[in-house]
Amino acid sequence: MCRSAEDNGLAELDATALEEARAVRVLRLARNRLRAVPTAALASAVRLQALNLADNQISELTSTSLPPLPALHTLILKRNRITHIDERAFASVPALRVL
């Protein structure tokens, strides 16, 4: 299952936005105004395999930016404003292969 919220001008994603979408495997949030990874909203997306956060305003990735997403293998972050990536930023996504 794929969900797309691209080009919507989203500045944040409510923590309950994906509660009913546990089966989502691909989530496209590109070209919005997100300043941070929507950690709380992603927490329920346990089957997520690919996440596109390109073209947002994300400035850093901390050790808690990504919730445990055991199936996530692709994370797209191009064209953001990232100035800092914590050394443990990807510890919660053990299957990550494409960044």
C-alpha positions as CSV (number, residue, x, y, z in Angstrom):
1,M,0.0,0.0,0.0
2,C,1.3,3.4,-0.9
3,R,0.3,6.8,0.6
4,S,1.1,10.1,-0.9
5,A,0.9,13.6,0.6
6,E,3.3,15.3,-1.8
7,D,3.0,19.0,-2.6
8,N,0.6,19.8,0.2
9,G,2.5,22.5,2.0
10,L,2.5,20.4,5.2
11,A,4.5,21.9,8.0
12,E,3.9,18.9,10.3
13,L,2.1,15.6,10.3
14,D,-0.2,14.9,13.2
15,A,0.8,12.0,15.5
16,T,-2.4,10.1,14.7
17,A,-2.1,10.6,10.9
18,L,-1.0,7.1,10.1
19,E,-2.7,5.2,13.0
20,E,-5.1,3.5,10.6
21,A,-2.4,2.9,8.0
22,R,-0.3,0.2,9.6
23,A,-0.1,-1.6,6.2
24,V,1.5,1.3,4.4
25,R,4.7,0.2,2.7
26,V,5.6,3.4,0.8
27,L,5.0,6.9,2.1
28,R,5.7,10.0,0.0
29,L,5.9,13.3,1.9
30,A,8.1,15.1,-0.6
31,R,7.8,18.8,-1.5
32,N,6.2,20.0,1.7
33,R,7.4,22.3,4.5
34,L,8.4,19.7,7.1
35,R,11.1,21.0,9.4
36,A,11.6,17.7,11.1
37,V,11.0,14.0,10.4
38,P,7.4,13.3,11.6
39,T,8.6,10.8,14.2
40,A,5.3,10.4,16.2
41,A,3.3,9.8,13.0
42,L,5.7,7.3,11.7
43,A,5.8,5.2,14.9
44,S,2.7,3.3,13.8
45,A,3.9,2.6,10.3
46,V,5.7,-0.6,11.3
47,R,5.6,-2.1,7.8
48,L,7.0,1.0,6.1
49,Q,9.7,0.1,3.5
50,A,10.3,3.3,1.7
51,L,10.0,6.9,2.9
52,N,10.4,10.0,0.7
53,L,11.0,13.2,2.6
54,A,12.8,15.0,-0.3
55,D,12.4,18.8,-0.8
56,N,11.4,19.7,2.7
57,Q,13.0,21.9,5.3
58,I,14.5,19.2,7.6
59,S,17.6,20.6,9.2
60,E,18.9,17.7,11.4
61,L,18.6,14.0,12.1
62,T,19.0,13.1,15.8
63,S,19.2,9.7,17.4
64,T,15.4,9.9,18.0
65,S,14.3,11.4,14.6
66,L,13.3,8.0,13.3
67,P,11.2,5.6,15.3
68,P,11.9,1.9,15.1
69,L,11.1,1.0,11.5
70,P,12.4,-2.5,11.0
71,A,11.4,-2.9,7.4
72,L,12.5,0.5,6.1
73,H,15.1,0.0,3.4
74,T,14.9,3.3,1.4
75,L,15.0,6.8,2.9
76,I,15.1,9.8,0.5
77,L,16.2,13.0,2.1
78,K,17.6,15.0,-0.9
79,R,17.2,18.7,-1.2
80,N,16.6,19.4,2.5
81,R,18.5,21.8,4.8
82,I,20.3,19.1,6.8
83,T,23.3,20.5,8.7
84,H,23.7,17.9,11.4
85,I,23.3,14.1,11.4
86,D,23.8,12.3,14.8
87,E,26.0,9.3,14.6
88,R,23.1,7.2,15.9
89,A,20.5,8.7,13.6
90,F,19.9,5.5,11.7
91,A,20.2,3.0,14.6
92,S,16.4,2.4,14.6
93,V,16.3,1.4,10.9
94,P,18.5,-1.7,10.6
95,A,17.3,-2.7,7.1
96,L,18.2,0.7,5.6
97,R,20.1,0.2,2.4
98,V,19.4,3.3,0.3
99,L,19.9,6.8,1.6
